[in-house]
Amino acid sequence: MKAKRLISASSSRFAAQLFNIITVAALIISLSALLLGHLLAGHKIGFLPFVLSLPPVMLWLGASIFVYASIAHHPNPRTAHYNKWAGYRFYGVMGSLVVIGPSIYGMLGGWQGLMLVLGTAVLIIVPWALYDIYQAAREPWQDMTIEVAINE
């Protein structure tokens, strides 16, 4: 037996924007924590900016896999398109920073190196993600009706 389900236009739009919204929030929180840690830390606890700034990014890196996978097979192809490119952007930059980041951090050291590495991620990802959020909001979304198999 099959049942019809309605996927609203606002639900499709929100799903298209979700990965980008959380990515922007995680990076801004991480950058803010880095700056706050630098302001609070003295020379005796120089690791504080590092300790404060990485958890939001690391938590989102883990959680993003589940968010990406849950949206990847959305029935609306535009929603899956926005999700795909948000994932490419985030995972590409984070993967590149795993390779390039240690050498940047090694050149400058301390919080300056971490600021440059995290700042690079923010400068690449955030403007592009905000543009995608804006584009998804402007797109003409429509309600969809899908058939779902029901096991009795």
Contact map, one row per residue, 1 for C-alpha under 8 A:
11100000000000000000000000000000000000000000000000000000000000000000000000000000000000000000000000000000000000000000000000000000000000000000000000001110
11110000000000000000000000000000000000000000000000000000000000000000000000000000000000000000000000000000000000000000000000000000000000000000000000111100
11111000000000000000000000000000000000000000000000000000000000000000000000000000000000000000000000000000000000000000000000000000000000000000000000111100
01111100000000000000000000000000000000000000000000000000000000000000000000000000000000000000000000000000000000000000000000000000000000000000000011110000
00111110000000000000000000000000000000000000000000000000000000000000000000000000000000000000000000000000000000000000000000000000000000000000000011110000
00011111000000000000000000000000000000000000000000000000000000000000000000000000000000000000000000000000000000000000000000000000000000000000001111000000
00001111101100000000000000000000000000000000000000000000000000000000000000000000000000000000000000000000000000000000000000000000000000000000001111000000
00000111111100000000000000000000000000000000000000000000000000000000000000000000000000000000000000000000000000000000000000000000000000000000011100000000
00000011111110000000000000000000000000000000000000000000000000000000000000000000000000000000000000000000000000000000000000000000000000000000111100000000
00000001111111000000000000000000000000000000000000000000000000000000000000000000000000000000000000000000000000000000000000000000000000000000100000000000
00000011111111100000000000000000000000000000000000000000000000000000000000000000000000000000000000000000000000000000000000000000000000000000000000000000
00000011111111110000000000000000000000000000000000000000000000000000000000010010000000000000000000000000000000000000000000000000000000000000100000000000
00000000111111111000000000000000000000000000000000000000000000000000000000000010000000000000000000000000000000000000000000000000000000011000100000000000
00000000011111111100000000000000000000000000000000000000000000000000000000000000000000000000000000000000000000000000000000000000000000000000000000000000
00000000001111111110000000000000000000000000000000000000000000000000001000000010001000000000000000000000000000000000000000000000000000000000000000000000
00000000000111111110000000000000000000000000000000000000000000000000001000000111111000000000000000000000000000000000000000000000000010010000000000000000
00000000000011111111100000000000000000000000000000000000000000000000000000000000011000000000000000000000000000000000000000000000000110010000000000000000
00000000000001111111110000000000000000000000000000000000000000000000000000000000000000000000000000000000000000000000000000000000000000000000000000000000
00000000000000111111111000000000000000000000000000000000000000010011000000000000001001100000000000000000000000000000000000000000000000000000000000000000
00000000000000001111111100000000000000000000000000000000000000000000000000000000001001000000000000000000000000000000000000000000110110000000000000000000
00000000000000001111111110000000000000000000000000000000000000000000000000000000000000000000000000000000000000000000000000000000110010000000000000000000
00000000000000000111111111000000000000000000000000000000000100000000000000000000000000000000000000000000000000000000000000000000000000000000000000000000
00000000000000000011111111100000000000000000000000000000000100000000000000000000000000000100000000000000000000000000000000000100100000000000000000000000
00000000000000000001111111110000000000000000000000000000000000000000000000000000000000000000000000000000000000000000000000001100110000000000000000000000
00000000000000000000111111111000000000000000000000000000000000000000000000000000000000000000000000000000000000000000000000000000000000000000000000000000
00000000000000000000011111111100000000000000000000000001100100000000000000000000000000000000000000000000000000000000000000000000000000000000000000000000
00000000000000000000001111111110000000000000000000000001100000000000000000000000000000000000000000000000000000000000000011000100000000000000000000000000
00000000000000000000000111111111000000000000000000000000000000000000000000000000000000000000000000000000000000000000000001000000000000000000000000000000
00000000000000000000000011111111100000000000000000001001000000000000000000000000000000000000000000000000000000000000000000000000000000000000000000000000
00000000000000000000000001111111110000000000000000011111100000000000000000000000000000000000000000000000000000000000000000000000000000000000000000000000
00000000000000000000000000111111111000000000000000001000000000000000000000000000000000000000000000000000000000000010011000000000000000000000000000000000
00000000000000000000000000011111111100000000000000001000000000000000000000000000000000000000000000000000000000000000000000000000000000000000000000000000
00000000000000000000000000001111111110000000000010011000000000000000000000000000000000000000000000000000000000000000000000000000000000000000000000000000
00000000000000000000000000000111111111000000000011011000000000000000000000000000000000000000000000000000000000000010000000000000000000000000000000000000
00000000000000000000000000000011111111100000000010000000000000000000000000000000000000000000000000000000000000000000000000000000000000000000000000000000
00000000000000000000000000000001111111110000000010000000000000000000000000000000000000000000000000000000000000000000000000000000000000000000000000000000
00000000000000000000000000000000111111111000000111011000000000000000000000000000000000000000000000000000000000000000000000000000000000000000000000000000
00000000000000000000000000000000011111111100010110000000000000000000000000000000000000000000000000000000000000100000000000000000000000000000000000000000
00000000000000000000000000000000001111111100000000000000000000000000000000000000000000000000000000000000000000000000000000000000000000000000000000000000
00000000000000000000000000000000000111111100000000000000000000000000000000000000000000000000000000000000000000000000000000000000000000000000000000000000
00000000000000000000000000000000000011111111110110000000000000000000000000000000000000000000000000000000000000000000000000000000000000000000000000000000
00000000000000000000000000000000000001111111110000000000000000000000000000000000000000000000000000000000000000000000000000000000000000000000000000000000
00000000000000000000000000000000000000001111110000000000000000000000000000000000000000000000000000000000000000000000000000000000000000000000000000000000
00000000000000000000000000000000000000001111110000000000000000000000000000000000000000000000000000000000000000000000000000000000000000000000000000000000
00000000000000000000000000000000000000001111111100000000000000000000000000000000000000000000000000000000000000000000000000000000000000000000000000000000
00000000000000000000000000000000000001001111111110000000000000000000000000000000000000000000000000000000000001100000000000000000000000000000000000000000
00000000000000000000000000000000000000000000111111100000000000000000000000000000000000000000000000000000000001000000000000000000000000000000000000000000
00000000000000000000000000000000000011001000111111110000000000000000000000000000000000000000000000000000000000000000000000000000000000000000000000000000
00000000000000000000000000000000111111001000011111111000000000000000000000000000000000000000000000000000000000100000000000000000000000000000000000000000
00000000000000000000000000000000010010000000001111111100000000000000000000000000000000000000000000000000000000100100000000000000000000000000000000000000
00000000000000000000000000000000000000000000001111111110000000000000000000000000000000000000000000000000000000000000000000000000000000000000000000000000
00000000000000000000000000000100110010000000000111111110000000000000000000000000000000000000000000000000000000000000000000000000000000000000000000000000
00000000000000000000000000001111110010000000000011111111100000000000000000000000000000000000000000000000000000000000000000000000000000000000000000000000
00000000000000000000000000000100000000000000000001111111110000000000000000000000000000000000000000000000000000000000000000000000000000000000000000000000
00000000000000000000000000000100000000000000000000111111111000000000000000000000000000000000000000000000000000000000000000000000000000000000000000000000
00000000000000000000000001101100000000000000000000001111111100000000000000000000000000000000000000000000000000000000000000000000000000000000000000000000
00000000000000000000000001100100000000000000000000001111111110000000000000000000000000000000000000000000000000000000000000000000000000000000000000000000
00000000000000000000000000000000000000000000000000000111111111000000000000000000000000000000000000000000000000000000000000000000000000000000000000000000
00000000000000000000000000000000000000000000000000000011111111100000000000000000000000000000000000000000000000000000000000000000000000000000000000000000
00000000000000000000011001000000000000000000000000000001111111110000000000000000000000000000000000000000000000000000000000000000000000000000000000000000
00000000000000000000000000000000000000000000000000000000111111111000000000000000000000000000000000000000000000000000000000000000000000000000000000000000
00000000000000000000000000000000000000000000000000000000011111111100000000000000000000000000000000000000000000000000000000000000000000000000000000000000
00000000000000000000000000000000000000000000000000000000001111111110000000000000000000000000000000000000000000000000000000000000000000000000000000000000
00000000000000000010000000000000000000000000000000000000000111111111000000000000000000000000000000000000000000000000000000000000000000000000000000000000
00000000000000000000000000000000000000000000000000000000000011111111100000000000000000000000000000000000000000000000000000000000000000000000000000000000
00000000000000000000000000000000000000000000000000000000000001111111110000000000000000000000000000000000000000000000000000000000000000000000000000000000
00000000000000000010000000000000000000000000000000000000000000111111111000000000000000000000000000000000000000000000000000000000000000000000000000000000
00000000000000000010000000000000000000000000000000000000000000011111111100000000001100100000000000000000000000000000000000000000000000000000000000000000
00000000000000000000000000000000000000000000000000000000000000001111111110000000000000000000000000000000000000000000000000000000000000000000000000000000
00000000000000000000000000000000000000000000000000000000000000000111111111000000000000000000000000000000000000000000000000000000000000000000000000000000
00000000000000110000000000000000000000000000000000000000000000000011111111000011001000000000000000000000000000000000000000000000000000000000000000000000
00000000000000000000000000000000000000000000000000000000000000000001111111000001001100000000000000000000000000000000000000000000000000000000000000000000
00000000000000000000000000000000000000000000000000000000000000000000111111100001000000000000000000000000000000000000000000000000000000000000000000000000
00000000000000000000000000000000000000000000000000000000000000000000011111111011000000000000000000000000000000000000000000000000000000000000000000000000
00000000000000000000000000000000000000000000000000000000000000000000000011111001000000000000000000000000000000000000000000000000000000000000000001000000
00000000000100000000000000000000000000000000000000000000000000000000000001111111000000000000000000000000000000000000000000000000000000000000000100000000
00000000000000000000000000000000000000000000000000000000000000000000000001111111100000000000000000000000000000000000000000000000000000000000000000000000
00000000000000010000000000000000000000000000000000000000000000000000000000011111110000000000000000000000000000000000000000000000000000000000000000000000
00000000000110110000000000000000000000000000000000000000000000000000001001011111111000000000000000000000000000000000000000000000000000000000000000000000
00000000000000010000000000000000000000000000000000000000000000000000001111111111111100000000000000000000000000000000000000000000000000000000000000000000
00000000000000010000000000000000000000000000000000000000000000000000000000001111111110000000000000000000000000000000000000000000000000000000000000000000
00000000000000011000000000000000000000000000000000000000000000000000000000000111111111000000000000000000000000000000000000000000000100010000000000000000
00000000000000111011000000000000000000000000000000000000000000000001001100000011111111100000000000000000000000000000000000000000000000000000000000000000
00000000000000000000000000000000000000000000000000000000000000000001000100000001111111110000000000000000000000000000000000000000000000000000000000000000
00000000000000000000000000000000000000000000000000000000000000000000000000000000111111111000000000000000000000000000000000000000000000000000000000000000
00000000000000000011000000000000000000000000000000000000000000000000000000000000011111111100000000000000000000000000000000000000100000000000000000000000
00000000000000000010000000000000000000000000000000000000000000000001000000000000001111111111000000000000000000000000000000000000000000000000000000000000
00000000000000000000000000000000000000000000000000000000000000000000000000000000000111111111000000000000000000000000000000000000000000000000000000000000
00000000000000000000000000000000000000000000000000000000000000000000000000000000000011111111100000000000000000000000000000001000000000000000000000000000
00000000000000000000001000000000000000000000000000000000000000000000000000000000000001111111110000000000000000000000000000001000000000000000000000000000
00000000000000000000000000000000000000000000000000000000000000000000000000000000000000111111111000000000000000000000000000000000000000000000000000000000
00000000000000000000000000000000000000000000000000000000000000000000000000000000000000111111111100000000000000000000000000000000000000000000000000000000
00000000000000000000000000000000000000000000000000000000000000000000000000000000000000001111111110000000000000000000000010011000000000000000000000000000
00000000000000000000000000000000000000000000000000000000000000000000000000000000000000000111111111000000000000000000000010000000000000000000000000000000
00000000000000000000000000000000000000000000000000000000000000000000000000000000000000000011111111100000000000000000000000000000000000000000000000000000
00000000000000000000000000000000000000000000000000000000000000000000000000000000000000000001111111111000000000000000000000000000000000000000000000000000
00000000000000000000000000000000000000000000000000000000000000000000000000000000000000000000111111111100000000000000100010000000000000000000000000000000
00000000000000000000000000000000000000000000000000000000000000000000000000000000000000000000011111111100000000000000000000000000000000000000000000000000
00000000000000000000000000000000000000000000000000000000000000000000000000000000000000000000001111111100000000000000000000000000000000000000000000000000
00000000000000000000000000000000000000000000000000000000000000000000000000000000000000000000000111111111000000000000000000000000000000000000000000000000
00000000000000000000000000000000000000000000000000000000000000000000000000000000000000000000000111111111100000000000100000000000000000000000000000000000
00000000000000000000000000000000000000000000000000000000000000000000000000000000000000000000000011111111110000000000000000000000000000000000000000000000
00000000000000000000000000000000000000000000000000000000000000000000000000000000000000000000000000011111111000000000000000000000000000000000000000000000
00000000000000000000000000000000000000000000000000000000000000000000000000000000000000000000000000011111111100001001100000000000000000000000000000000000
00000000000000000000000000000000000000000000000000000000000000000000000000000000000000000000000000001111111111011101100000000000000000000000000000000000
00000000000000000000000000000000000000000000000000000000000000000000000000000000000000000000000000000111111110001000000000000000000000000000000000000000
00000000000000000000000000000000000000000000000000000000000000000000000000000000000000000000000000000011111110001000000000000000000000000000000000000000
00000000000000000000000000000000000000000000000000000000000000000000000000000000000000000000000000000001111111011000000000000000000000000000000000000000
00000000000000000000000000000000000000000000000000000000000000000000000000000000000000000000000000000000111111111100000000000000000000000000000000000000
00000000000000000000000000000000000000000000011000000000000000000000000000000000000000000000000000000000100111111100000000000000000000000000000000000000
00000000000000000000000000000000000001000000010011000000000000000000000000000000000000000000000000000000000011111110000000000000000000000000000000000000
00000000000000000000000000000000000000000000000000000000000000000000000000000000000000000000000000000000100111111111000000000000000000000000000000000000
00000000000000000000000000000000000000000000000000000000000000000000000000000000000000000000000000000001111111111111100000000000000000000000000000000000
00000000000000000000000000000000000000000000000001000000000000000000000000000000000000000000000000000000100011111111110000000000000000000000000000000000
00000000000000000000000000000010010000000000000000000000000000000000000000000000000000000000000000000000000000111111111000000000000000000000000000000000
00000000000000000000000000000000000000000000000000000000000000000000000000000000000000000000000000000001100000011111111100000000000000000000000000000000
00000000000000000000000000000000000000000000000000000000000000000000000000000000000000000000000010001001100000001111111110000000000000000000000000000000
00000000000000000000000000000010000000000000000000000000000000000000000000000000000000000000000000000000000000000111111111000000000000000000000000000000
00000000000000000000000000000010000000000000000000000000000000000000000000000000000000000000000000000000000000000011111111100000000000000000000000000000
00000000000000000000000000000000000000000000000000000000000000000000000000000000000000000000000000000000000000000001111111110000000000000000000000000000
00000000000000000000000000100000000000000000000000000000000000000000000000000000000000000000110010000000000000000000111111111100000000000000000000000000
00000000000000000000000000110000000000000000000000000000000000000000000000000000000000000000000000000000000000000000011111111100000000000000000000000000
00000000000000000000000000000000000000000000000000000000000000000000000000000000000000000000000000000000000000000000001111111110000000000000000000000000
00000000000000000000000000000000000000000000000000000000000000000000000000000000000000000000100000000000000000000000000111111111000000000000000000000000
00000000000000000000000100000000000000000000000000000000000000000000000000000000000000001100100000000000000000000000000011111111100000000000000000000000
00000000000000000000001100100000000000000000000000000000000000000000000000000000000000000000000000000000000000000000000011111111110000000000000000000000
00000000000000000000000000000000000000000000000000000000000000000000000000000000000000000000000000000000000000000000000000111111111000000000000000000000
00000000000000000000000000000000000000000000000000000000000000000000000000000000000000000000000000000000000000000000000000011111111100000000000000000000
00000000000000000001101100000000000000000000000000000000000000000000000000000000000001000000000000000000000000000000000000001111111110000000000000000000
00000000000000000001100100000000000000000000000000000000000000000000000000000000000000000000000000000000000000000000000000000111111111000000000000000000
00000000000000000000000000000000000000000000000000000000000000000000000000000000000000000000000000000000000000000000000000000011111111100000000000000000
00000000000000001001000000000000000000000000000000000000000000000000000000000000010000000000000000000000000000000000000000000001111111110000000000000000
00000000000000011001100000000000000000000000000000000000000000000000000000000000000000000000000000000000000000000000000000000000111111111000000000000000
00000000000000000000000000000000000000000000000000000000000000000000000000000000000000000000000000000000000000000000000000000000011111111100000000000000
00000000000000000000000000000000000000000000000000000000000000000000000000000000000000000000000000000000000000000000000000000000001111111110000000000000
00000000000010011000000000000000000000000000000000000000000000000000000000000000010000000000000000000000000000000000000000000000000111111110000000000000
00000000000010000000000000000000000000000000000000000000000000000000000000000000000000000000000000000000000000000000000000000000000011111110000000000000
00000000000000000000000000000000000000000000000000000000000000000000000000000000000000000000000000000000000000000000000000000000000001111111000000000000
00000000000000000000000000000000000000000000000000000000000000000000000000000000000000000000000000000000000000000000000000000000000000111111100000000000
00000000000000000000000000000000000000000000000000000000000000000000000000000000000000000000000000000000000000000000000000000000000000000111110000000000
00000000110110000000000000000000000000000000000000000000000000000000000000000000000000000000000000000000000000000000000000000000000000000011111000000000
00000001100000000000000000000000000000000000000000000000000000000000000000000000000000000000000000000000000000000000000000000000000000000001111100000000
00000111100000000000000000000000000000000000000000000000000000000000000000000000000000000000000000000000000000000000000000000000000000000000111110000000
00000111100000000000000000000000000000000000000000000000000000000000000000010000000000000000000000000000000000000000000000000000000000000000011111000000
00011110000000000000000000000000000000000000000000000000000000000000000000000000000000000000000000000000000000000000000000000000000000000000001111100000
00011110000000000000000000000000000000000000000000000000000000000000000000100000000000000000000000000000000000000000000000000000000000000000000111110000
01111000000000000000000000000000000000000000000000000000000000000000000000000000000000000000000000000000000000000000000000000000000000000000000011111000
01111000000000000000000000000000000000000000000000000000000000000000000000000000000000000000000000000000000000000000000000000000000000000000000001111100
11100000000000000000000000000000000000000000000000000000000000000000000000000000000000000000000000000000000000000000000000000000000000000000000000111110
11100000000000000000000000000000000000000000000000000000000000000000000000000000000000000000000000000000000000000000000000000000000000000000000000011111
10000000000000000000000000000000000000000000000000000000000000000000000000000000000000000000000000000000000000000000000000000000000000000000000000001111
00000000000000000000000000000000000000000000000000000000000000000000000000000000000000000000000000000000000000000000000000000000000000000000000000000111
